[in-house]
Amino acid sequence: MPPTRRYPNFVAFISTGAILGFIVGSVFAYYGGSNTTEFGRSYSESSSVLFLGVLGACVFGLLAAVVAVLLERRD
């Protein structure tokens, strides 16, 4: 009997990466530096947490998708 191949669950990989990315981005924004841009504009802490959290979710989700594809293609 030939061994069966197991495939990674892409939804689980991408959603886990997105959740971790949101957490990392939010922590980075919350504990980062000041909320003033180089042009002198200031913005609220909640908007910076949301922006960097979404950015981190996109980046980590994409990285998790790449890892899932690489795991699926290995022999």
C-alpha positions as CSV (number, residue, x, y, z in Angstrom):
1,M,0.0,0.0,0.0
2,P,1.5,3.4,-1.0
3,P,1.8,6.0,1.6
4,T,-0.8,8.7,1.5
5,R,0.3,12.3,1.1
6,R,-0.9,14.8,3.6
7,Y,-1.6,18.4,2.4
8,P,-1.4,21.5,4.6
9,N,-4.6,23.2,5.4
10,F,-4.2,26.6,3.6
11,V,-7.0,28.4,5.4
12,A,-5.5,27.4,8.8
13,F,-2.0,28.5,7.7
14,I,-3.1,31.9,6.3
15,S,-5.5,32.7,9.2
16,T,-2.9,31.8,11.8
17,G,-0.3,34.0,10.1
18,A,-2.8,36.9,9.8
19,I,-3.7,36.7,13.5
20,L,-0.1,36.5,14.6
21,G,0.7,39.4,12.2
22,F,-2.1,41.6,13.6
23,I,-0.8,40.9,17.1
24,V,2.8,41.7,16.2
25,G,1.8,44.8,14.3
26,S,-0.4,46.1,17.1
27,V,2.2,45.5,19.8
28,F,4.8,47.3,17.6
29,A,2.5,50.3,17.1
30,Y,1.4,50.4,20.8
31,Y,4.9,50.2,22.3
32,G,6.6,52.0,19.4
33,G,7.8,55.6,19.3
34,S,5.7,58.8,19.1
35,N,2.6,59.2,17.0
36,T,4.0,62.2,15.1
37,T,5.0,62.0,11.4
38,E,8.0,63.8,10.0
39,F,5.7,66.4,8.6
40,G,4.4,67.4,12.1
41,R,1.0,65.7,11.9
42,S,-0.1,63.6,14.8
43,Y,-2.5,60.7,14.8
44,S,-4.3,58.7,17.5
45,E,-2.8,55.6,19.0
46,S,-5.8,53.5,18.0
47,S,-5.4,54.4,14.3
48,S,-1.7,53.5,14.4
49,V,-2.5,50.2,16.1
50,L,-5.2,49.4,13.5
51,F,-3.0,50.4,10.5
52,L,0.1,48.5,11.6
53,G,-2.0,45.6,12.8
54,V,-3.7,45.2,9.4
55,L,-0.3,45.7,7.6
56,G,1.2,43.0,9.8
57,A,-1.8,40.7,9.2
58,C,-1.3,41.1,5.4
59,V,2.5,40.5,5.5
60,F,2.3,37.5,7.9
61,G,-0.6,36.0,6.0
62,L,1.3,36.2,2.8
63,L,4.4,34.6,4.4
64,A,2.2,31.8,5.9
65,A,0.7,31.2,2.4
66,V,4.2,30.9,1.0
67,V,5.2,28.4,3.7
68,A,2.1,26.4,3.1
69,V,2.8,26.2,-0.7
70,L,6.4,25.2,0.0
71,L,5.2,22.4,2.4
72,E,2.7,21.2,-0.2
73,R,5.3,21.0,-2.9
74,R,7.9,19.1,-1.0
75,D,8.3,15.4,-1.6
